[in-house]
């Protein structure tokens, strides 16, 4: 039996996780066989240094060609957490195989509002596109 993850057909979604966002890993196994199970074991280290360990069971998604594809919901994490995990698979005969260890960090949530500039106590929004900036009017007969 073979197991793989973080290949073109088995990504981690999202690739760059932010605080509070669910993280799902996609896993492939070969060959297709009855009785297979897939899971992830891992450790989360918070920004404060607290460590927690967890095991998450995989869910079979589909068979495609000679391969089976699975999903494992790793959960949601706090900002600044470091996540280490390994994917493990077992076939119907009890043979166990595992991937290498994977590591990622949880980034701060994205800021959606554009920045606000303050000039002489007046709040102004910056121009997003230079071409949309109003052009100053010239007096007739003036040379630029």
Rosetta blueprint (number, residue, H / E / L):
1 X L
2 X E
3 X E
4 X E
5 X E
6 X L
7 X E
8 X L
9 X L
10 X E
11 X L
12 X E
13 X E
14 X L
15 X L
16 X L
17 X L
18 X E
19 X L
20 X L
21 X L
22 X L
23 X E
24 X E
25 X E
26 X E
27 X E
28 X E
29 X E
30 X E
31 X L
32 X L
33 X L
34 X L
35 X L
36 X L
37 X E
38 X E
39 X E
40 X E
41 X E
42 X E
43 X E
44 X E
45 X E
46 X L
47 X L
48 X L
49 X L
50 X L
51 X E
52 X E
53 X E
54 X E
55 X E
56 X E
57 X E
58 X L
59 X E
60 X E
61 X E
62 X E
63 X E
64 X E
65 X L
66 X L
67 X E
68 X E
69 X E
70 X E
71 X E
72 X E
73 X E
74 X E
75 X E
76 X L
77 X L
78 X L
79 X L
80 X L
81 X L
82 X E
83 X E
84 X E
85 X E
86 X E
87 X E
88 X E
89 X E
90 X E
91 X L
92 X L
93 X L
94 X L
95 X L
96 X E
97 X E
98 X E
99 X E
100 X E
101 X E
102 X E
103 X E
104 X E
105 X E
106 X L
107 X E
108 X L
109 X L
110 X L
111 X L
112 X L
113 X L
114 X L
115 X L
116 X E
117 X E
118 X E
119 X E
120 X L
121 X L
122 X E
123 X E
124 X E
125 X E
126 X L
127 X L
128 X L
129 X L
130 X H
131 X H
132 X H
133 X L
134 X L
135 X L
136 X L
137 X L
138 X L
139 X L
140 X L
141 X L
142 X L
143 X L
144 X L
